[in-house]
């Protein structure tokens, strides 16, 4: 399906909700190289990892360099020139482990998921522990 607004993660039964943030490694291979997408033609602006019980796929959302203006806040300029939206191509990346790409591009990563019933409620950590217990 093409021509849709890319939004938040969504599943049929949303038992867990969360957020993720990633600090990209600057000393390793660039994401474009990791996925095999020419950096002179494409600027990757989104990552999408999803799938089912057996297979997870990696998609990257990229803006063609032809629509990237010079200098300043280019993403806002792109959106302003396109009715408030950033036009991208969603590439399905074949023959890669999505999590290997994630590890290769990561300086630091934080994923936090919480049970649906805890959404909007503060969760206070009162103890730290290890499994198995460490001595």
C-alpha positions as CSV (number, residue, x, y, z in Angstrom):
1,X,0.0,0.0,0.0
2,X,1.4,3.4,-1.0
3,X,0.4,7.0,-0.2
4,X,-0.2,6.9,3.5
5,X,0.9,9.0,6.5
6,X,3.6,7.1,8.5
7,X,2.6,7.3,12.1
8,X,3.3,5.7,15.5
9,X,3.8,1.9,15.8
10,X,0.6,0.0,15.7
11,X,-0.4,-3.7,16.3
12,X,-3.7,-5.5,16.3
13,X,-3.6,-6.2,20.1
14,X,-1.7,-3.4,21.8
15,X,-0.7,-5.2,25.0
16,X,2.4,-3.1,25.4
17,X,3.0,0.6,24.7
18,X,6.2,2.5,24.6
19,X,8.9,4.8,23.2
20,X,12.4,4.4,21.9
21,X,15.3,6.7,21.4
22,X,18.7,6.1,19.7
23,X,21.9,8.0,19.7
24,X,23.5,7.1,16.4
25,X,27.1,6.0,16.3
26,X,29.3,8.5,14.4
27,X,32.4,6.2,14.2
28,X,30.9,3.2,12.5
29,X,29.5,2.6,9.0
30,X,26.8,5.1,8.0
31,X,23.2,3.8,8.0
32,X,23.0,4.2,4.2
33,X,26.0,1.8,3.8
34,X,24.6,-0.7,6.3
35,X,21.4,-1.0,4.3
36,X,22.8,-0.5,0.8
37,X,21.1,2.8,-0.1
38,X,23.2,5.4,-2.0
39,X,23.7,8.4,0.3
40,X,24.2,10.7,-2.6
41,X,20.6,10.0,-3.8
42,X,18.8,9.3,-0.5
43,X,18.6,10.8,3.0
44,X,17.2,8.3,5.5
45,X,14.7,10.0,7.9
46,X,12.9,7.0,9.4
47,X,13.4,3.4,10.5
48,X,10.6,0.8,10.7
49,X,11.2,-2.6,12.2
50,X,8.2,-4.9,12.4
51,X,6.8,-8.3,11.7
52,X,5.3,-11.3,13.3
53,X,6.3,-14.3,15.4
54,X,8.9,-15.6,13.0
55,X,10.2,-12.8,10.7
56,X,10.9,-9.2,11.3
57,X,11.6,-6.8,8.5
58,X,13.5,-3.6,8.2
59,X,12.2,-0.6,6.2
60,X,14.0,2.7,5.9
61,X,12.1,5.8,4.9
62,X,14.2,8.1,2.8
63,X,13.9,11.5,1.1
64,X,15.3,11.8,-2.4
65,X,18.1,14.4,-2.5
66,X,16.4,16.2,-5.3
67,X,13.9,17.7,-2.8
68,X,16.4,18.6,-0.1
69,X,17.1,22.4,-0.1
70,X,20.3,24.0,0.8
71,X,21.1,25.0,4.5
72,X,19.0,25.7,7.5
73,X,16.1,23.7,8.8
74,X,15.8,21.5,5.7
75,X,13.1,19.1,7.0
76,X,10.8,22.0,7.7
77,X,11.6,23.5,4.3
78,X,10.8,20.2,2.7
79,X,7.5,20.0,4.5
80,X,6.6,23.6,3.7
81,X,7.1,22.9,0.0
82,X,4.9,19.7,0.2
83,X,1.7,20.8,1.9
84,X,3.2,20.3,5.4
85,X,4.4,16.7,4.7
86,X,7.8,15.1,4.1
87,X,7.6,13.0,1.0
88,X,9.5,9.7,1.4
89,X,10.1,6.4,-0.2
90,X,9.7,3.4,2.1
91,X,12.4,0.8,1.2
92,X,12.1,-2.8,2.3
93,X,15.7,-3.9,3.1
94,X,16.3,-7.5,2.0
95,X,18.9,-9.9,3.2
96,X,19.7,-8.1,6.5
97,X,19.0,-8.8,10.2
98,X,17.1,-5.7,11.3
99,X,18.6,-6.0,14.8
100,X,22.1,-6.3,13.5
101,X,21.7,-3.1,11.6
102,X,20.2,-1.5,14.8
103,X,23.3,-2.7,16.8
104,X,25.7,-1.5,14.1
105,X,24.3,2.0,14.0
106,X,23.9,2.4,17.8
107,X,26.0,4.5,20.1
108,X,23.3,4.1,22.8
109,X,19.7,2.9,22.6
110,X,16.7,3.0,25.0
111,X,13.5,1.1,24.4
112,X,10.8,1.2,27.0
113,X,7.6,-0.8,26.8
114,X,4.9,-0.9,29.5
115,X,1.8,-3.0,29.9
116,X,-1.3,-1.3,28.5
117,X,-2.9,-0.9,31.9
118,X,0.1,1.1,33.2
119,X,-0.2,3.8,30.5
120,X,-0.6,7.2,32.2
121,X,0.4,5.9,35.6
122,X,3.8,6.6,37.2
123,X,5.9,3.4,37.6
124,X,8.4,3.8,40.5
125,X,11.4,1.5,40.6
126,X,12.0,0.8,44.3
127,X,14.6,-2.1,44.0
128,X,17.2,-3.3,41.6
129,X,17.8,-7.0,41.1
130,X,19.5,-9.5,38.7
131,X,18.3,-12.8,37.1
132,X,20.0,-15.0,37.7
133,X,21.1,-13.4,41.0
134,X,24.7,-12.1,40.9
135,X,27.1,-12.2,43.8
